[in-house]
Each structure stands twice: as structure tokens, then as C-alpha cells.
């Protein structure tokens, strides 16, 4: 009984970690995109001056 219970908890933790990883990757991509756009805008401003 204990083994099955532990297995289910382990499975649940893995699912949560998996979801967190996906969220983390999405956030990282979002931050990189924002940073890229920010750099492009600054470079364009610099060229204009």
C-alpha cells in the first residue's frame, strides 16, 4: 500500500515539475524576446542620432 502511495506522490511531483519547467521556458523565451526588441529599439535610436 505504501509503495503505491509513494509512487502516486512521485508521479504528481513529476507532473508539477514538468508544468513548472514549461512555464519557466515560456518566461525565458518571453524575456529574451523583450530584451531583443529593447536592444533593437535602442540601436535604432542610436543610428538616428
PyMOL Python script that loads the backbone (N, CA, C, O; Angstrom):
from pymol import cmd

cmd.read_pdbstr("""\
ATOM      1  N   UNK A   1       0.837  -1.199   0.000  1.00  0.00           N
ATOM      2  CA  UNK A   1       0.000   0.000   0.000  1.00  0.00           C
ATOM      3  C   UNK A   1       0.874   1.251   0.000  1.00  0.00           C
ATOM      4  O   UNK A   1       0.635   2.183  -0.768  1.00  0.00           O
ATOM      5  N   UNK A   2       1.892   1.266   0.871  1.00  0.00           N
ATOM      6  CA  UNK A   2       2.777   2.427   0.986  1.00  0.00           C
ATOM      7  C   UNK A   2       3.527   2.708  -0.308  1.00  0.00           C
ATOM      8  O   UNK A   2       3.727   3.862  -0.685  1.00  0.00           O
ATOM      9  N   UNK A   3       3.944   1.631  -0.989  1.00  0.00           N
ATOM     10  CA  UNK A   3       4.707   1.784  -2.229  1.00  0.00           C
ATOM     11  C   UNK A   3       3.864   2.484  -3.288  1.00  0.00           C
ATOM     12  O   UNK A   3       4.330   3.414  -3.947  1.00  0.00           O
ATOM     13  N   UNK A   4       2.628   2.034  -3.449  1.00  0.00           N
ATOM     14  CA  UNK A   4       1.727   2.623  -4.453  1.00  0.00           C
ATOM     15  C   UNK A   4       1.489   4.096  -4.128  1.00  0.00           C
ATOM     16  O   UNK A   4       1.489   4.944  -5.020  1.00  0.00           O
ATOM     17  N   UNK A   5       1.289   4.387  -2.858  1.00  0.00           N
ATOM     18  CA  UNK A   5       1.040   5.768  -2.414  1.00  0.00           C
ATOM     19  C   UNK A   5       2.237   6.660  -2.759  1.00  0.00           C
ATOM     20  O   UNK A   5       2.073   7.748  -3.312  1.00  0.00           O
ATOM     21  N   UNK A   6       3.440   6.186  -2.426  1.00  0.00           N
ATOM     22  CA  UNK A   6       4.670   6.930  -2.737  1.00  0.00           C
ATOM     23  C   UNK A   6       4.823   7.130  -4.236  1.00  0.00           C
ATOM     24  O   UNK A   6       5.237   8.197  -4.691  1.00  0.00           O
ATOM     25  N   UNK A   7       4.489   6.105  -4.994  1.00  0.00           N
ATOM     26  CA  UNK A   7       4.592   6.167  -6.452  1.00  0.00           C
ATOM     27  C   UNK A   7       3.671   7.254  -6.999  1.00  0.00           C
ATOM     28  O   UNK A   7       4.061   8.023  -7.878  1.00  0.00           O
ATOM     29  N   UNK A   8       2.446   7.313  -6.474  1.00  0.00           N
ATOM     30  CA  UNK A   8       1.474   8.316  -6.926  1.00  0.00           C
ATOM     31  C   UNK A   8       1.949   9.725  -6.589  1.00  0.00           C
ATOM     32  O   UNK A   8       1.817  10.638  -7.405  1.00  0.00           O
ATOM     33  N   UNK A   9       2.503   9.904  -5.387  1.00  0.00           N
ATOM     34  CA  UNK A   9       3.030  11.219  -4.978  1.00  0.00           C
ATOM     35  C   UNK A   9       4.184  11.610  -5.896  1.00  0.00           C
ATOM     36  O   UNK A   9       4.264  12.749  -6.356  1.00  0.00           O
ATOM     37  N   UNK A  10       5.075  10.659  -6.157  1.00  0.00           N
ATOM     38  CA  UNK A  10       6.212  10.903  -7.047  1.00  0.00           C
ATOM     39  C   UNK A  10       5.753  11.326  -8.433  1.00  0.00           C
ATOM     40  O   UNK A  10       6.314  12.241  -9.035  1.00  0.00           O
ATOM     41  N   UNK A  11       4.719  10.644  -8.933  1.00  0.00           N
ATOM     42  CA  UNK A  11       4.172  10.942 -10.258  1.00  0.00           C
ATOM     43  C   UNK A  11       3.602  12.360 -10.270  1.00  0.00           C
ATOM     44  O   UNK A  11       3.794  13.109 -11.228  1.00  0.00           O
ATOM     45  N   UNK A  12       2.901  12.714  -9.198  1.00  0.00           N
ATOM     46  CA  UNK A  12       2.287  14.042  -9.087  1.00  0.00           C
ATOM     47  C   UNK A  12       3.370  15.119  -9.062  1.00  0.00           C
ATOM     48  O   UNK A  12       3.242  16.145  -9.729  1.00  0.00           O
ATOM     49  N   UNK A  13       4.438  14.888  -8.294  1.00  0.00           N
ATOM     50  CA  UNK A  13       5.546  15.850  -8.198  1.00  0.00           C
ATOM     51  C   UNK A  13       6.190  16.027  -9.570  1.00  0.00           C
ATOM     52  O   UNK A  13       6.506  17.148  -9.971  1.00  0.00           O
ATOM     53  N   UNK A  14       6.387  14.914 -10.294  1.00  0.00           N
ATOM     54  CA  UNK A  14       6.977  14.993 -11.634  1.00  0.00           C
ATOM     55  C   UNK A  14       6.098  15.820 -12.561  1.00  0.00           C
ATOM     56  O   UNK A  14       6.604  16.618 -13.349  1.00  0.00           O
ATOM     57  N   UNK A  15       4.780  15.635 -12.471  1.00  0.00           N
ATOM     58  CA  UNK A  15       3.845  16.408 -13.300  1.00  0.00           C
ATOM     59  C   UNK A  15       3.968  17.894 -12.995  1.00  0.00           C
ATOM     60  O   UNK A  15       4.004  18.718 -13.909  1.00  0.00           O
ATOM     61  N   UNK A  16       4.033  18.240 -11.705  1.00  0.00           N
ATOM     62  CA  UNK A  16       4.144  19.647 -11.288  1.00  0.00           C
ATOM     63  C   UNK A  16       5.456  20.237 -11.794  1.00  0.00           C
ATOM     64  O   UNK A  16       5.480  21.344 -12.330  1.00  0.00           O
ATOM     65  N   UNK A  17       6.551  19.489 -11.621  1.00  0.00           N
ATOM     66  CA  UNK A  17       7.871  19.951 -12.078  1.00  0.00           C
ATOM     67  C   UNK A  17       7.847  20.172 -13.585  1.00  0.00           C
ATOM     68  O   UNK A  17       8.402  21.148 -14.090  1.00  0.00           O
ATOM     69  N   UNK A  18       7.202  19.258 -14.293  1.00  0.00           N
ATOM     70  CA  UNK A  18       7.085  19.352 -15.748  1.00  0.00           C
ATOM     71  C   UNK A  18       6.366  20.637 -16.143  1.00  0.00           C
ATOM     72  O   UNK A  18       6.802  21.347 -17.049  1.00  0.00           O
ATOM     73  N   UNK A  19       5.262  20.931 -15.458  1.00  0.00           N
ATOM     74  CA  UNK A  19       4.496  22.155 -15.732  1.00  0.00           C
ATOM     75  C   UNK A  19       5.334  23.389 -15.423  1.00  0.00           C
ATOM     76  O   UNK A  19       5.310  24.363 -16.175  1.00  0.00           O
ATOM     77  N   UNK A  20       6.070  23.350 -14.327  1.00  0.00           N
ATOM     78  CA  UNK A  20       6.932  24.475 -13.941  1.00  0.00           C
ATOM     79  C   UNK A  20       8.021  24.695 -14.982  1.00  0.00           C
ATOM     80  O   UNK A  20       8.335  25.830 -15.338  1.00  0.00           O
ATOM     81  N   UNK A  21       8.599  23.588 -15.470  1.00  0.00           N
ATOM     82  CA  UNK A  21       9.642  23.681 -16.496  1.00  0.00           C
ATOM     83  C   UNK A  21       9.103  24.350 -17.745  1.00  0.00           C
ATOM     84  O   UNK A  21       9.758  25.219 -18.321  1.00  0.00           O
ATOM     85  N   UNK A  22       7.895  23.945 -18.173  1.00  0.00           N
ATOM     86  CA  UNK A  22       7.279  24.529 -19.367  1.00  0.00           C
ATOM     87  C   UNK A  22       7.053  26.020 -19.141  1.00  0.00           C
ATOM     88  O   UNK A  22       7.334  26.834 -20.021  1.00  0.00           O
ATOM     89  N   UNK A  23       6.548  26.376 -17.968  1.00  0.00           N
ATOM     90  CA  UNK A  23       6.295  27.784 -17.642  1.00  0.00           C
ATOM     91  C   UNK A  23       7.602  28.556 -17.641  1.00  0.00           C
ATOM     92  O   UNK A  23       7.673  29.668 -18.165  1.00  0.00           O
ATOM     93  N   UNK A  24       8.635  27.969 -17.052  1.00  0.00           N
ATOM     94  CA  UNK A  24       9.953  28.611 -16.957  1.00  0.00           C
ATOM     95  C   UNK A  24      10.514  28.877 -18.354  1.00  0.00           C
ATOM     96  O   UNK A  24      11.048  29.954 -18.623  1.00  0.00           O
ATOM     97  N   UNK A  25      10.388  27.886 -19.238  1.00  0.00           N
ATOM     98  CA  UNK A  25      10.876  28.031 -20.618  1.00  0.00           C
ATOM     99  C   UNK A  25      10.111  29.146 -21.322  1.00  0.00           C
ATOM    100  O   UNK A  25      10.708  29.962 -22.024  1.00  0.00           O
ATOM    101  N   UNK A  26       8.779  29.186 -21.135  1.00  0.00           N
ATOM    102  CA  UNK A  26       7.961  30.240 -21.753  1.00  0.00           C
ATOM    103  C   UNK A  26       8.398  31.614 -21.260  1.00  0.00           C
ATOM    104  O   UNK A  26       8.521  32.551 -22.048  1.00  0.00           O
ATOM    105  N   UNK A  27       8.629  31.730 -19.966  1.00  0.00           N
ATOM    106  CA  UNK A  27       9.051  33.008 -19.365  1.00  0.00           C
ATOM    107  C   UNK A  27      10.409  33.414 -19.930  1.00  0.00           C
ATOM    108  O   UNK A  27      10.627  34.580 -20.260  1.00  0.00           O
ATOM    109  N   UNK A  28      11.324  32.443 -20.041  1.00  0.00           N
ATOM    110  CA  UNK A  28      12.659  32.719 -20.572  1.00  0.00           C
ATOM    111  C   UNK A  28      12.570  33.227 -22.011  1.00  0.00           C
ATOM    112  O   UNK A  28      13.233  34.198 -22.374  1.00  0.00           O
ATOM    113  N   UNK A  29      11.747  32.565 -22.824  1.00  0.00           N
ATOM    114  CA  UNK A  29      11.572  32.978 -24.225  1.00  0.00           C
ATOM    115  C   UNK A  29      10.990  34.383 -24.272  1.00  0.00           C
ATOM    116  O   UNK A  29      11.427  35.215 -25.067  1.00  0.00           O
ATOM    117  N   UNK A  30      10.005  34.646 -23.421  1.00  0.00           N
ATOM    118  CA  UNK A  30       9.367  35.965 -23.368  1.00  0.00           C
ATOM    119  C   UNK A  30      10.391  37.034 -23.004  1.00  0.00           C
ATOM    120  O   UNK A  30      10.447  38.085 -23.642  1.00  0.00           O
ATOM    121  N   UNK A  31      11.200  36.770 -21.981  1.00  0.00           N
ATOM    122  CA  UNK A  31      12.223  37.732 -21.552  1.00  0.00           C
ATOM    123  C   UNK A  31      13.246  37.980 -22.649  1.00  0.00           C
ATOM    124  O   UNK A  31      13.653  39.119 -22.875  1.00  0.00           O
ATOM    125  N   UNK A  32      13.664  36.919 -23.333  1.00  0.00           N
ATOM    126  CA  UNK A  32      14.635  37.062 -24.421  1.00  0.00           C
ATOM    127  C   UNK A  32      14.054  37.907 -25.544  1.00  0.00           C
ATOM    128  O   UNK A  32      14.750  38.747 -26.114  1.00  0.00           O
ATOM    129  N   UNK A  33      12.784  37.689 -25.865  1.00  0.00           N
ATOM    130  CA  UNK A  33      12.118  38.454 -26.921  1.00  0.00           C
ATOM    131  C   UNK A  33      12.051  39.921 -26.544  1.00  0.00           C
ATOM    132  O   UNK A  33      12.341  40.790 -27.367  1.00  0.00           O
ATOM    133  N   UNK A  34      11.670  40.205 -25.299  1.00  0.00           N
ATOM    134  CA  UNK A  34      11.585  41.592 -24.817  1.00  0.00           C
ATOM    135  C   UNK A  34      12.961  42.244 -24.889  1.00  0.00           C
ATOM    136  O   UNK A  34      13.096  43.375 -25.358  1.00  0.00           O
ATOM    137  N   UNK A  35      13.977  41.529 -24.426  1.00  0.00           N
ATOM    138  CA  UNK A  35      15.347  42.045 -24.426  1.00  0.00           C
ATOM    139  C   UNK A  35      15.813  42.345 -25.852  1.00  0.00           C
ATOM    140  O   UNK A  35      16.415  43.386 -26.114  1.00  0.00           O
ATOM    141  N   UNK A  36      15.525  41.416 -26.768  1.00  0.00           N
ATOM    142  CA  UNK A  36      15.903  41.590 -28.174  1.00  0.00           C
ATOM    143  C   UNK A  36      15.257  42.839 -28.754  1.00  0.00           C
ATOM    144  O   UNK A  36      15.921  43.642 -29.410  1.00  0.00           O
ATOM    145  N   UNK A  37      13.960  43.001 -28.512  1.00  0.00           N
ATOM    146  CA  UNK A  37      13.228  44.165 -29.021  1.00  0.00           C
ATOM    147  C   UNK A  37      13.768  45.449 -28.415  1.00  0.00           C
ATOM    148  O   UNK A  37      13.893  46.460 -29.107  1.00  0.00           O
ATOM    149  N   UNK A  38      14.086  45.417 -27.139  1.00  0.00           N
ATOM    150  CA  UNK A  38      14.628  46.586 -26.433  1.00  0.00           C
ATOM    151  C   UNK A  38      15.963  47.002 -27.061  1.00  0.00           C
ATOM    152  O   UNK A  38      16.207  48.185 -27.299  1.00  0.00           O
ATOM    153  N   UNK A  39      16.818  46.013 -27.322  1.00  0.00           N
ATOM    154  CA  UNK A  39      18.131  46.285 -27.931  1.00  0.00           C
ATOM    155  C   UNK A  39      17.940  46.860 -29.334  1.00  0.00           C
ATOM    156  O   UNK A  39      18.617  47.817 -29.709  1.00  0.00           O
ATOM    157  N   UNK A  40      17.023  46.282 -30.110  1.00  0.00           N
ATOM    158  CA  UNK A  40      16.760  46.770 -31.473  1.00  0.00           C
ATOM    159  C   UNK A  40      16.305  48.218 -31.438  1.00  0.00           C
ATOM    160  O   UNK A  40      16.775  49.036 -32.229  1.00  0.00           O
ATOM    161  N   UNK A  41      15.388  48.546 -30.521  1.00  0.00           N
ATOM    162  CA  UNK A  41      14.863  49.914 -30.398  1.00  0.00           C
ATOM    163  C   UNK A  41      16.004  50.865 -30.050  1.00  0.00           C
ATOM    164  O   UNK A  41      16.129  51.930 -30.656  1.00  0.00           O
ATOM    165  N   UNK A  42      16.833  50.492 -29.084  1.00  0.00           N
ATOM    166  CA  UNK A  42      17.966  51.332 -28.670  1.00  0.00           C
ATOM    167  C   UNK A  42      18.959  51.522 -29.809  1.00  0.00           C
ATOM    168  O   UNK A  42      19.476  52.622 -30.002  1.00  0.00           O
ATOM    169  N   UNK A  43      19.228  50.465 -30.562  1.00  0.00           N
ATOM    170  CA  UNK A  43      20.158  50.555 -31.691  1.00  0.00           C
ATOM    171  C   UNK A  43      19.601  51.499 -32.749  1.00  0.00           C
ATOM    172  O   UNK A  43      20.340  52.296 -33.327  1.00  0.00           O
ATOM    173  N   UNK A  44      18.311  51.411 -33.001  1.00  0.00           N
ATOM    174  CA  UNK A  44      17.677  52.284 -33.987  1.00  0.00           C
ATOM    175  C   UNK A  44      17.741  53.731 -33.534  1.00  0.00           C
ATOM    176  O   UNK A  44      18.014  54.622 -34.338  1.00  0.00           O
ATOM    177  N   UNK A  45      17.494  53.972 -32.260  1.00  0.00           N
ATOM    178  CA  UNK A  45      17.573  55.329 -31.702  1.00  0.00           C
ATOM    179  C   UNK A  45      18.993  55.859 -31.855  1.00  0.00           C
ATOM    180  O   UNK A  45      19.200  57.030 -32.174  1.00  0.00           O
ATOM    181  N   UNK A  46      19.955  54.995 -31.625  1.00  0.00           N
ATOM    182  CA  UNK A  46      21.366  55.383 -31.692  1.00  0.00           C
ATOM    183  C   UNK A  46      21.748  55.767 -33.131  1.00  0.00           C
ATOM    184  O   UNK A  46      22.480  56.731 -33.354  1.00  0.00           O
ATOM    185  N   UNK A  47      21.242  54.998 -34.093  1.00  0.00           N
ATOM    186  CA  UNK A  47      21.533  55.265 -35.510  1.00  0.00           C
ATOM    187  C   UNK A  47      20.932  56.596 -35.950  1.00  0.00           C
ATOM    188  O   UNK A  47      21.535  57.323 -36.740  1.00  0.00           O
ATOM    189  N   UNK A  48      19.736  56.916 -35.436  1.00  0.00           N
ATOM    190  CA  UNK A  48      19.036  58.150 -35.813  1.00  0.00           C
ATOM    191  C   UNK A  48      19.827  59.368 -35.336  1.00  0.00           C
ATOM    192  O   UNK A  48      19.928  60.363 -36.052  1.00  0.00           O
ATOM    193  N   UNK A  49      20.388  59.288 -34.121  1.00  0.00           N
ATOM    194  CA  UNK A  49      21.086  60.448 -33.529  1.00  0.00           C
ATOM    195  C   UNK A  49      22.316  60.824 -34.261  1.00  0.00           C
ATOM    196  O   UNK A  49      22.997  61.774 -33.876  1.00  0.00           O
TER     197      UNK A  49
END
""", "prot")
cmd.dss("prot")
cmd.show_as("cartoon", "prot")
cmd.util.cbc("prot")
cmd.orient("prot")
